[in-house]
Amino acid sequence: MAEHYRCEYSPGLSVTDYIHKNCCHSGPEKVAELRDLRLPHIGDPDLYHENAHVTVNGLPGHLATRIKLVKVEKTEPVFPPECDGVKPYNDSEELTGKFANAWAPAVKREIAVDDTRQLQFFYNRYKGKRCFIIGNGPSLNEHDLSLLKNEYTFAVNSFYYKTRETGFAPTFFVVEDSSVIKENHEEIVAYETPFKFFPTIYQSLHPKRPGTYFFPLNRGFYDKFSPNYAIPRFSTDISKVAYCGQSVTYVNLQLAYFMGFTEVYLIGMDFNYIIPASHARKGDVLTSDTDDPNHFHKDYFGKGKTWKDPKLDRVLMNYKMARLVYECAGRQIFNATKGGHLNEFERVDYDGLFGGVDRRFAREPLDLTRPDEAWSKLRYPPTPPAAKPAPAPAAPPAAVSAELEQLQKNYKTLHAHAQKLEARLAAPAAPKLAESGDPLERLAASPAAEAGVLLLRSCASALLLDPVSGLNRLDTDPALAAAVARALAALPEGDALRGHFQRVHAHAEAQRKARPRTTETTVGAAQ
């Protein structure tokens, strides 16, 4: 495996496992498929490999199905065909854990993920506004940066040289390149701007301070073992992932999109590099032994510093992807650089952007609110603490005595009431009536002095309304029948109510006899 496919043997494999089960690569067919899907959006994939040796990863789509393996002279990976069952590549594309550079301590994934939560604060924070992304080419020296005082600006890497020279500091400062932060660590940590953004791998290198934030960075674009090698991808949610794109300005374009900026202006993007022949090369890494001819300051990548092959053809393909994403969302990227060779974006005059012609963007004070200062106020408004009641003034002795006396009276009243309840509970239970709230039941349960006329009138009304049910209740409810009998006995023989009740009772009896027995409903059945 190591000799033919440049794979590492996995001790976890069993005798029945596919030999490439734990390998992180794809076959030529898969690579071609992924590239063909992106072809309509990013252009000719052969541009990735202009004047370079073509390998399986860079194989044009029309050749991918004709050959299985490609012999190469360079020390680049050669993949076996049809690598089915490969594991997801996301873990190894992120700059975390064992895939991080040896000089930067690894960051635990849970810590990295937790820190990215605050990035959500910036989502569409500056929607409808414009911003400037500042490149570090020599043409930057021709721009009057004082015009950007009230503008949102992005700067990168060793821009602190320009700050020392002019006093201008950007709104947002971003570093992606490992060589840059490794060789300029003290300057980058000490550099003061409102907001600083770094990949999560640098959490152990830069102290966590207000205004400093870390985003997950996917490096698949650089990894020759990735099926996404040299294929542009654009993230619209920087809190989840940002994609490398051969230039830190590509990360800035993703940040600006996530923040909601409608128009982005590029300056200092000369898009032209000179690689002196005296610079030592090891792979893509160059070591400088001269003043830097490619940036605004001679010490930017000056003597003794390392820098990486710019590969502008790959940068251009990522810019094409960014332009596509912005245009699909109704946004625009403009090139306001004075000179240079970047013609992918529409050119505009830098000085003309501040002459009062363009009034679409009001010159309001910059919003420099940080999530660590305002996150809870904006997303989770805190509940104001309840006001503590003012202490009551001390009562005079007379008032205290009166209040105590009243409490004692209340206690005696409640105690007497409780004794009555206990006595009633201890008394023998009287025959219970149905607890339906009906007047007959309430009257029957009343004391004998209250039964009399009211009970007989209520019973007569009930018998008239429903003769059968009324008689059935009198027949089956001994307590009610006894109360009615006592009420009748208390009335004189010739009393009008007594005669009225007897006539109603006789009428009810006649109605019950006339109704079939099967339709009768007893109180017991009803209950």
C-alpha positions as CSV (number, residue, x, y, z in Angstrom):
1,M,0.0,0.0,0.0
2,A,2.7,2.5,0.9
3,E,4.8,1.7,-2.2
4,H,2.0,1.7,-4.8
5,Y,-0.7,3.9,-3.3
6,R,1.0,5.9,-0.7
7,C,-1.4,4.7,2.0
8,E,-0.7,3.9,5.6
9,Y,-1.6,0.5,7.0
10,S,-4.5,0.7,9.5
11,P,-4.1,-1.7,12.4
12,G,-7.9,-1.7,12.9
13,L,-8.5,-3.6,9.6
14,S,-9.8,-7.2,9.8
15,V,-9.2,-9.9,7.3
16,T,-12.6,-9.3,5.7
17,D,-12.3,-5.5,5.4
18,Y,-11.7,-3.7,2.2
19,I,-8.0,-2.8,2.2
20,H,-8.6,0.9,1.6
21,K,-11.5,1.2,4.2
22,N,-9.7,3.7,6.4
23,C,-7.9,5.6,3.6
24,C,-8.7,9.2,2.8
25,H,-8.7,9.4,-1.0
26,S,-10.9,8.9,-4.0
27,G,-10.5,7.1,-7.3
28,P,-10.1,9.0,-10.6
29,E,-13.7,8.4,-11.5
30,K,-14.9,10.1,-8.3
31,V,-12.5,13.0,-8.7
32,A,-13.7,13.5,-12.3
33,E,-17.3,13.3,-11.2
34,L,-16.8,16.0,-8.5
35,R,-15.0,18.2,-10.9
36,D,-17.6,17.8,-13.7
37,L,-20.3,18.9,-11.2
38,R,-18.5,22.1,-10.6
39,L,-17.3,22.7,-14.2
40,P,-20.2,24.9,-15.3
41,H,-19.6,27.2,-12.3
42,I,-15.8,27.5,-12.1
43,G,-14.6,27.1,-15.7
44,D,-11.9,25.0,-17.2
45,P,-10.3,22.7,-14.6
46,D,-7.1,22.4,-16.7
47,L,-6.3,26.0,-15.6
48,Y,-5.5,24.6,-12.1
49,H,-2.6,22.8,-13.6
50,E,-1.3,25.2,-16.2
51,N,2.4,24.4,-16.8
52,A,2.2,21.7,-14.1
53,H,2.4,17.9,-14.2
54,V,-1.1,16.4,-14.5
55,T,-1.8,13.7,-11.9
56,V,-4.9,11.8,-11.0
57,N,-6.3,14.7,-8.9
58,G,-5.8,17.0,-11.9
59,L,-7.0,14.6,-14.5
60,P,-9.4,16.2,-17.1
61,G,-12.8,14.7,-17.0
62,H,-12.7,13.4,-20.6
63,L,-9.7,11.2,-19.7
64,A,-10.8,10.0,-16.3
65,T,-12.8,7.0,-17.7
66,R,-10.1,5.8,-20.1
67,I,-7.3,5.0,-17.7
68,K,-7.2,3.5,-14.2
69,L,-3.8,4.6,-12.9
70,V,-1.5,7.5,-13.9
71,K,2.2,7.2,-13.6
72,V,3.8,10.3,-12.3
73,E,7.4,11.4,-11.7
74,K,6.6,13.8,-8.9
75,T,6.1,12.7,-5.3
76,E,2.4,13.1,-5.6
77,P,-0.2,10.5,-4.6
78,V,-1.4,7.8,-7.0
79,F,-4.8,6.4,-6.2
80,P,-6.2,3.0,-6.9
81,P,-9.4,2.9,-9.0
82,E,-12.9,2.6,-7.4
83,C,-12.0,3.3,-3.8
84,D,-15.4,2.3,-2.4
85,G,-16.2,2.7,1.3
86,V,-13.8,5.6,2.0
87,K,-14.5,7.4,5.3
88,P,-15.7,11.0,5.4
89,Y,-12.9,13.4,4.7
90,N,-14.2,16.4,6.8
91,D,-12.2,15.6,9.9
92,S,-8.8,15.6,8.1
93,E,-9.7,18.7,6.1
94,E,-10.1,20.7,9.3
95,L,-7.0,22.3,10.8
96,T,-7.5,20.5,14.1
97,G,-6.2,17.5,16.0
98,K,-3.5,15.3,14.4
99,F,-3.9,17.2,11.1
100,A,-2.7,20.4,12.6
101,N,0.9,21.7,12.1
102,A,3.3,20.3,14.7
103,W,4.3,23.7,16.0
104,A,0.7,24.6,16.9
105,P,-0.8,22.6,19.8
106,A,-3.9,20.8,18.8
107,V,-7.2,22.2,19.9
108,K,-10.0,19.9,21.2
109,R,-12.9,19.9,18.9
110,E,-15.5,20.7,21.6
111,I,-13.5,23.8,22.6
112,A,-13.2,24.9,18.9
113,V,-17.0,24.3,18.3
114,D,-18.0,26.2,21.5
115,D,-15.9,29.2,20.6
116,T,-17.5,29.6,17.1
117,R,-20.9,30.2,18.6
118,Q,-20.2,33.9,19.0
119,L,-19.6,34.2,15.3
120,Q,-23.4,33.8,14.8
121,F,-23.7,37.4,16.2
122,F,-22.1,38.7,12.9
123,Y,-24.7,37.0,10.6
124,N,-26.2,39.8,8.5
125,R,-25.0,42.3,11.1
126,Y,-24.0,44.7,8.3
127,K,-26.8,43.9,5.8
128,G,-27.1,46.5,3.1
129,K,-23.8,48.2,3.8
130,R,-20.5,48.2,1.9
131,C,-17.0,47.2,2.9
132,F,-13.4,47.3,1.6
133,I,-11.1,44.3,1.5
134,I,-7.5,45.5,1.5
135,G,-4.8,43.6,-0.3
136,N,-1.2,44.1,0.5
137,G,0.2,44.7,-3.0
138,P,2.6,47.5,-3.9
139,S,-0.3,49.6,-5.3
140,L,-1.7,50.0,-1.8
141,N,0.9,52.8,-1.3
142,E,-1.0,54.8,-4.0
143,H,-4.3,54.7,-2.0
144,D,-5.3,57.3,0.5
145,L,-6.4,55.1,3.4
146,S,-7.7,58.1,5.3
147,L,-10.7,58.0,3.1
148,L,-11.6,54.7,4.7
149,K,-11.9,56.2,8.2
150,N,-15.7,55.7,8.3
151,E,-15.8,52.5,6.2
152,Y,-15.9,48.9,7.2
153,T,-12.5,47.4,6.2
154,F,-10.8,44.0,6.1
155,A,-7.0,43.7,6.3
156,V,-4.8,40.7,6.6
157,N,-1.4,39.3,7.6
158,S,1.3,41.9,8.1
159,F,-0.9,45.0,7.6
160,Y,0.4,46.3,10.9
161,Y,3.4,47.7,8.8
162,K,0.9,50.1,7.1
163,T,-0.7,51.0,10.5
164,R,2.7,52.0,11.9
165,E,3.2,54.1,8.8
166,T,-0.2,55.8,8.5
167,G,-2.0,55.2,11.8
168,F,-4.9,53.6,9.9
169,A,-6.2,50.4,11.4
170,P,-8.9,48.2,9.8
171,T,-12.2,47.2,11.3
172,F,-11.6,43.4,10.7
173,F,-8.2,41.7,10.8
174,V,-7.7,38.2,9.5
175,V,-4.8,35.7,9.3
176,E,-5.0,32.3,7.7
177,D,-1.4,31.4,6.7
178,S,0.5,29.3,9.2
179,S,3.9,30.8,8.1
180,V,2.6,34.3,8.7
181,I,1.4,33.8,12.2
182,K,4.3,31.6,13.1
183,E,7.0,34.1,12.0
184,N,5.0,37.3,13.1
185,H,3.4,35.9,16.2
186,E,4.3,38.7,18.7
187,E,3.3,41.5,16.3
188,I,0.0,39.8,15.4
189,V,-1.0,39.2,19.1
190,A,-0.1,42.8,20.0
191,Y,-1.9,44.3,17.0
192,E,-5.0,46.2,18.1
193,T,-8.1,46.3,15.9
194,P,-11.8,46.2,16.8
195,F,-12.2,42.6,15.5
196,K,-9.6,39.8,14.8
197,F,-10.4,36.5,13.2
198,F,-8.3,33.4,13.1
199,P,-8.8,29.7,12.3
200,T,-9.5,27.6,15.4
201,I,-6.1,25.9,15.1
202,Y,-4.6,29.2,16.4
203,Q,-6.6,29.3,19.6
204,S,-3.6,28.1,21.5
205,L,-1.4,30.8,19.9
206,H,-3.5,33.9,20.4
207,P,-5.0,34.7,23.8
208,K,-8.8,34.9,23.9
209,R,-9.6,38.6,24.2
210,P,-12.7,40.7,23.6
211,G,-12.9,41.2,19.8
212,T,-10.9,38.0,19.0
213,Y,-12.8,35.2,17.3
214,F,-12.0,31.8,15.8
215,F,-13.6,30.1,12.8
216,P,-13.4,26.4,11.6
217,L,-11.2,26.3,8.5
218,N,-11.4,23.5,5.9
219,R,-8.1,23.0,4.1
220,G,-9.2,20.4,1.5
221,F,-8.3,22.8,-1.3
222,Y,-4.6,22.4,-0.4
223,D,-4.6,18.6,0.4
224,K,-3.7,16.4,-2.6
225,F,-5.3,13.5,-0.8
226,S,-8.7,15.2,-0.8
227,P,-11.3,14.6,-3.5
228,N,-11.8,18.4,-3.1
229,Y,-8.2,19.2,-3.9
230,A,-7.9,22.4,-5.9
231,I,-11.7,22.7,-6.2
232,P,-13.3,26.0,-5.0
233,R,-15.9,25.9,-2.3
234,F,-17.6,28.9,-0.8
235,S,-19.1,29.0,2.7
236,T,-22.1,31.3,3.4
237,D,-22.0,30.4,7.2
238,I,-18.6,31.2,8.6
239,S,-19.7,29.9,12.1
240,K,-19.8,26.4,10.6
241,V,-16.8,26.4,8.2
242,A,-14.7,28.6,6.0
243,Y,-12.9,27.2,2.9
244,C,-9.3,27.9,2.0
245,G,-8.9,29.3,-1.5
246,Q,-5.1,29.9,-2.1
247,S,-5.5,33.5,-0.7
248,V,-6.6,34.9,2.6
249,T,-8.7,37.4,0.7
250,Y,-11.0,34.5,-0.2
251,V,-11.7,33.9,3.5
252,N,-12.4,37.6,3.7
253,L,-15.0,37.4,0.9
254,Q,-16.7,34.6,2.8
255,L,-16.7,36.6,6.0
256,A,-18.1,39.7,4.2
257,Y,-20.8,37.6,2.7
258,F,-21.8,36.1,6.1
259,M,-21.8,39.6,7.7
260,G,-24.3,40.7,5.0
261,F,-22.3,43.3,3.1
262,T,-24.0,44.1,-0.2
263,E,-21.1,45.6,-2.1
264,V,-17.4,44.7,-1.6
265,Y,-14.6,46.8,-3.0
266,L,-11.1,45.3,-3.4
267,I,-8.0,47.5,-3.2
268,G,-4.3,46.7,-3.2
269,M,-5.0,43.5,-5.3
270,D,-2.1,43.8,-7.8
271,F,-2.5,40.1,-8.8
272,N,1.1,39.9,-9.9
273,Y,4.0,38.2,-8.2
274,I,7.7,38.1,-8.9
275,I,9.6,35.0,-7.6
276,P,13.3,35.9,-7.4
277,A,15.6,33.1,-8.6
278,S,17.6,33.4,-5.4
279,H,14.7,32.4,-3.2
280,A,15.2,28.8,-2.0
281,R,12.2,26.6,-2.7
282,K,11.0,23.5,-0.8
283,G,7.8,22.3,-2.4
284,D,5.4,25.3,-2.4
285,V,7.4,27.1,0.4
286,L,9.9,29.8,-0.6
287,T,12.5,31.3,1.7
288,S,13.4,34.9,1.0
289,D,16.9,36.3,0.8
290,T,15.9,39.8,-0.6
291,D,13.6,42.6,0.1
292,D,10.0,41.8,-0.7
293,P,9.1,43.0,-4.2
294,N,5.5,41.9,-4.1
295,H,4.0,43.9,-1.2
296,F,3.7,47.4,0.0
297,H,6.6,47.1,2.5
298,K,10.0,45.6,1.9
299,D,10.0,43.7,5.1
300,Y,6.6,42.1,4.5
301,F,8.2,38.8,3.3
302,G,11.7,40.2,3.6
303,K,15.0,38.5,4.2
304,G,14.8,35.2,6.2
305,K,11.0,35.0,6.0
306,T,9.1,32.2,4.3
307,W,6.2,32.6,1.9
308,K,4.2,30.3,-0.3
309,D,3.9,30.0,-4.1
310,P,0.9,32.3,-4.8
311,K,-0.5,30.1,-7.7
312,L,-2.6,32.9,-9.1
313,D,-4.4,30.6,-11.5
314,R,-6.0,28.9,-8.5
315,V,-6.7,32.2,-6.8
316,L,-8.5,33.3,-9.9
317,M,-10.8,30.2,-9.9
318,N,-11.8,30.9,-6.3
319,Y,-12.5,34.5,-7.2
320,K,-14.8,33.2,-10.0
321,M,-16.6,31.1,-7.4
322,A,-17.0,34.1,-5.1
323,R,-18.3,36.3,-7.9
324,L,-20.9,33.6,-8.8
325,V,-22.1,33.4,-5.2
326,Y,-22.3,37.1,-4.7
327,E,-24.2,37.6,-8.0
328,C,-26.7,34.8,-7.2
329,A,-27.6,36.7,-4.0
330,G,-27.9,40.1,-5.8
331,R,-24.6,41.4,-4.4
332,Q,-21.5,42.7,-6.1
333,I,-17.7,42.6,-5.9
334,F,-15.8,45.5,-7.4
335,N,-12.1,46.0,-8.0
336,A,-11.0,49.5,-6.9
337,T,-7.3,48.7,-7.1
338,K,-5.1,51.3,-8.8
339,G,-3.5,49.3,-11.6
340,G,-2.8,45.6,-11.2
341,H,-3.8,42.6,-13.3
342,L,-7.0,41.4,-11.6
343,N,-9.8,41.8,-14.2
344,E,-12.3,39.3,-12.9
345,F,-14.3,41.9,-11.2
346,E,-15.7,45.2,-12.6
347,R,-13.3,48.0,-12.0
348,V,-14.3,51.3,-10.3
349,D,-12.4,54.4,-9.4
350,Y,-11.3,54.3,-5.8
351,D,-11.2,58.1,-5.2
352,G,-14.6,58.5,-6.9
353,L,-16.2,56.3,-4.2
354,F,-15.8,59.2,-1.7
355,G,-16.6,62.3,-3.7
356,G,-20.2,62.5,-2.8
357,V,-21.4,60.9,-6.1
358,D,-22.5,57.6,-4.5
359,R,-25.1,58.5,-1.8
360,R,-26.5,55.0,-1.4
361,F,-24.4,54.3,1.6
362,A,-25.0,56.8,4.4
363,R,-21.8,57.7,6.3
364,E,-23.1,56.5,9.7
365,P,-20.8,55.8,12.7
366,L,-19.4,52.3,12.4
367,D,-21.1,49.6,14.4
368,L,-18.3,48.1,16.5
369,T,-20.5,46.3,19.0
370,R,-19.0,43.0,20.0
371,P,-20.9,39.8,20.7
372,D,-19.3,39.4,24.1
373,E,-20.7,42.9,24.9
374,A,-24.2,42.8,23.3
375,W,-25.0,39.1,22.5
376,S,-27.2,38.6,25.5
377,K,-28.9,42.0,25.1
378,L,-29.7,41.4,21.5
379,R,-30.7,37.7,21.4
380,Y,-31.7,37.0,25.0
381,P,-32.8,40.3,26.7
382,P,-32.1,39.9,30.3
383,T,-34.9,40.1,32.8
384,P,-34.4,43.2,34.9
385,P,-33.9,42.4,38.6
386,A,-37.0,42.8,40.7
387,A,-36.9,46.0,42.8
388,K,-36.5,45.3,46.4
389,P,-39.5,46.7,48.4
390,A,-38.6,49.5,50.8
391,P,-38.5,48.4,54.4
392,A,-41.7,49.3,56.2
393,P,-41.4,51.9,58.9
394,A,-41.4,50.6,62.4
395,A,-44.9,50.6,63.9
396,P,-45.4,52.4,67.2
397,P,-46.1,50.2,70.2
398,A,-49.9,51.0,70.2
399,A,-50.3,49.8,66.6
400,V,-48.3,46.6,67.3
401,S,-50.6,45.8,70.3
402,A,-53.8,46.4,68.2
403,E,-52.5,44.2,65.4
404,L,-51.6,41.4,67.9
405,E,-55.0,41.6,69.5
406,Q,-56.7,41.3,66.1
407,L,-54.6,38.3,65.2
408,Q,-55.6,36.6,68.5
409,K,-59.3,37.2,67.8
410,N,-58.9,35.7,64.3
411,Y,-57.2,32.7,65.8
412,K,-60.0,32.2,68.3
413,T,-62.6,32.4,65.5
414,L,-60.8,29.9,63.3
415,H,-60.3,27.6,66.3
416,A,-64.0,27.6,67.1
417,H,-64.8,27.0,63.4
418,A,-62.4,24.1,63.4
419,Q,-64.1,22.6,66.4
420,K,-67.5,22.8,64.8
421,L,-66.2,21.0,61.7
422,E,-64.7,18.3,63.8
423,A,-68.0,17.8,65.6
424,R,-69.9,17.5,62.4
425,L,-67.4,15.0,61.0
426,A,-67.7,12.9,64.2
427,A,-71.5,12.9,64.1
428,P,-73.3,9.9,62.6
429,A,-73.7,10.4,58.9
430,A,-77.2,11.1,57.7
431,P,-78.6,9.4,54.6
432,K,-76.9,11.0,51.7
433,L,-78.8,12.4,48.7
434,A,-77.4,12.5,45.2
435,E,-75.0,15.5,44.9
436,S,-76.6,17.0,41.8
437,G,-77.4,20.3,43.4
438,D,-81.2,19.9,42.7
439,P,-83.6,22.0,44.9
440,L,-85.4,18.9,46.3
441,E,-82.2,17.5,47.7
442,R,-81.1,20.8,49.2
443,L,-84.5,21.3,50.8
444,A,-84.6,17.7,52.1
445,A,-81.2,18.2,53.7
446,S,-82.3,21.5,55.3
447,P,-83.4,21.7,59.0
448,A,-87.1,20.7,59.6
449,A,-88.0,24.4,60.2
450,E,-87.1,25.2,56.6
451,A,-88.7,22.2,54.9
452,G,-92.4,22.9,55.0
453,V,-93.9,25.0,52.3
454,L,-90.7,25.4,50.2
455,L,-90.1,21.7,50.0
456,L,-93.7,20.8,49.1
457,R,-93.8,23.6,46.4
458,S,-90.5,22.4,44.9
459,C,-91.6,18.8,44.9
460,A,-94.9,19.8,43.2
461,S,-92.9,21.6,40.6
462,A,-90.6,18.7,40.0
463,L,-93.6,16.3,39.7
464,L,-95.3,18.6,37.1
465,L,-92.1,18.9,35.0
466,D,-91.3,15.1,35.1
467,P,-94.0,13.1,36.8
468,V,-92.3,9.6,36.4
469,S,-88.8,10.6,37.5
470,G,-90.2,12.7,40.4
471,L,-92.3,9.8,41.7
472,N,-89.4,7.3,41.3
473,R,-87.2,9.6,43.3
474,L,-89.8,9.8,46.2
475,D,-90.2,6.0,46.1
476,T,-86.5,5.2,46.1
477,D,-85.1,8.0,48.3
478,P,-86.2,7.4,51.9
479,A,-84.7,10.7,53.2
480,L,-86.6,12.7,50.7
481,A,-89.9,10.9,51.2
482,A,-89.6,11.3,55.0
483,A,-89.0,15.1,54.6
484,V,-92.0,15.4,52.3
485,A,-94.2,13.4,54.8
486,R,-93.0,15.7,57.7
487,A,-93.9,18.8,55.7
488,L,-97.4,17.5,54.9
489,A,-98.0,16.5,58.5
490,A,-97.1,20.0,59.6
491,L,-99.9,21.5,57.4
492,P,-103.6,21.7,58.5
493,E,-106.0,19.3,56.9
494,G,-107.7,22.0,54.7
495,D,-104.5,23.9,53.7
496,A,-104.4,24.9,50.0
497,L,-100.8,23.8,49.5
498,R,-101.6,20.4,51.1
499,G,-104.5,19.9,48.6
500,H,-102.4,21.2,45.7
501,F,-99.6,18.8,46.4
502,Q,-102.0,15.8,46.7
503,R,-103.6,16.7,43.3
504,V,-100.2,17.0,41.6
505,H,-99.1,13.7,43.2
506,A,-102.2,12.0,41.9
507,H,-101.6,13.5,38.4
508,A,-98.1,12.1,38.5
509,E,-99.3,8.7,39.4
510,A,-101.7,8.7,36.5
511,Q,-98.9,9.7,34.1
512,R,-96.6,6.9,35.4
513,K,-99.3,4.3,35.0
514,A,-100.0,5.5,31.4
515,R,-96.2,5.2,30.4
516,P,-94.8,1.7,29.6
517,R,-92.8,0.3,32.5
518,T,-89.6,-0.2,30.3
519,T,-89.2,3.5,29.9
520,E,-89.1,4.3,33.5
521,T,-85.8,5.4,35.0
522,T,-85.1,5.1,38.6
523,V,-82.9,7.4,40.6
524,G,-80.6,4.6,41.2
525,A,-80.2,3.9,37.5
526,A,-79.8,7.6,36.8
527,Q,-77.1,7.7,39.4
